[in-house]
Amino acid sequence: MRLVQLNKNLFQWLLPITIVVLSVLLLHNVFSRKDYSIRGVEPENGILDIRDVDVSDSIINIMNNWDFYPSKLYMPDDFASGAAEGKASPEESASDTPFGTHRLQILAEPERYYTICSFSLDYASRVYVNGSEVASFGVVADSAEAFVPKVGYMTIPMCSGKDGRIEIIYQYGNYVHKNGGYIQPTYLSTPQNMEEFKAANNLVSLSVSGGLLLLMLYFLMSAAVRRKTDFLCLAFCCMVMALRDQNFLNIHLLPSNTSWYFVYRAFIMIVMMMPVSFLLLLKCMYSTATKNWPLYVYLGMIAAATVLICVIPTQNLVLVSTTVYYASIPYLLYLIFGIIRHYVKQRRLGATDILILSGFFILLGSLLYEAFLSNERSAVAHYGTAAFGMLAFVFLNAAAINLQIQKRETAFIESRSREEMLERMNRLNMDFLHKVAHELKTPLTVISGYAQLTGMQLAADNVSDETPGNLKTIQNEAQRLSDMVTRLMEYSYGRKSELSFGRVIVPELLENVSAIAAPMCLKNGNTVKIAAPSCEDVHGNFEMLLQIFINLVVNATKNTQNGKITISAADNELEKHVLFRVEDTGSGISPEDLPHIFEQGFSASGSSGLGLTICREAVEAHGGEIWVERTGPEGTVFAFTILKEGSQ
């Protein structure tokens, strides 16, 4: 059952993310680019024959097999006159020389227009097509002093002419690092196809890298608000992966006049930080799985490498970056070992853990893909796959965070429910204690009153026929108090007995009420009158009914001075109920207080506010109602009903 619920929650959070990703891919394929057929064509002996290739619905990827002239900067006239010499053998590479010339001849249909798109050669280049200079990036020179590096994305239109021949000459210069001068992937097709192809590539670069920068800002704000290093590491990862796209960094983000020496150092540092950001994120998300001192050693090495990248010559920067990559492997293995040990100890793998680990595997796979192919595929240096791996990682972690938030909300709701239940139980216990105190106070008041009255009689040597009755009342109230304590003890030990309801003789009940109420009323000079010569029996609990009358009399005598309190019963006004009234000649109840007098805790005189609440609950337990029949300067009348015996 738990597995089904787990799968349901996982599906619930992954569904919207999957819809978003598929929608983006669908919109990208529908609106940004056509379904082009990209064909790789390899020149032979510096000649590319495309006369039999239909480029109306395809794009040609020209392989890097051009004629190469190392350490020579030949012009078109040099080739036209036959002065160009020193063509390199197939074993020689453009990466071995700091400057040189590439030449390609294309055989195409006559009078046809084409366009080639490519990055410029690293790191300064000049392009000639059919004898004319059509593009220039930086300053190509045969010395480092005259060399000025710059790169860019070039789109060059071409026309095959009457003879169908196109000559392309690349001159390059590279004193930035030791490896360079190779031709970047070059695409050829019709002008319309190439514009759409270029727009599609730009859209991918801008959407992916721009989206990662937006995510970086989001995680930075989350880190500032929540003060969590996890979000700070996520922001760092997103920034590194966004700037990793050299097309986005060079073409779309940085100003065109930015020094390429600065750009190159920044780019090498960004590439170096890719595994660093990944490992820092892994450490933050599993902070307790490994010790901290290996992290400090690793960060010290990164700090030293960062300083070196800022100060050493650019020719050695790649060596520093590569060293960091290799040095990151032991720390990566250490983190993986710690994470495996963490889950072995935990002995469970939840949906959140599966999502996070899947994201890490995808991101690690994209990084390894770039690391292994960066020397084989030059496109990796400009676009790369790590950005897509980072997006997948963010999406999967978003699903994991949503699951965590859902669990925390559920736990919070459960905790809040428990707190509310405990608070409610505490209130009930306090109410119970207040009611118990009120119940116990009544017989004690009666005992105290009769004891004082009897004491005064004995002191005055005025023992009368009432004295035995007073002592009997004290004895009865003491017994009632003892019964209350017994029931309270039974309740506290979990042996609460059920209240017994039966026949109650009304005259006997009212006689007990008079005996208890009379001395209570003497304090304020009040008298008690019983007006019930005969009445049908009622169905109820004798002690509860007695408590109702006592509470009403207590309230009545508080607000009455030198007056009269009348207790009456009538069995002829209602069919199934006996109507009882407690009437006083006091000051009455104010109109503001009247709607609230039966509310628990409400009191206009500063008392506990439980007496009338107890009366209401007791009357309702007997199937009756209680209300104020009349109130004013002439006094107040409380009325309540109790079922007649046999009417229940």
Summary of the structure (lengths in Angstrom):
residues: 648
radius of gyration: 48.2
end to end distance: 49.0
largest distance: 154.8
contacts: 1985
relative contact order: 0.06
helix: 54%
strand: 17%
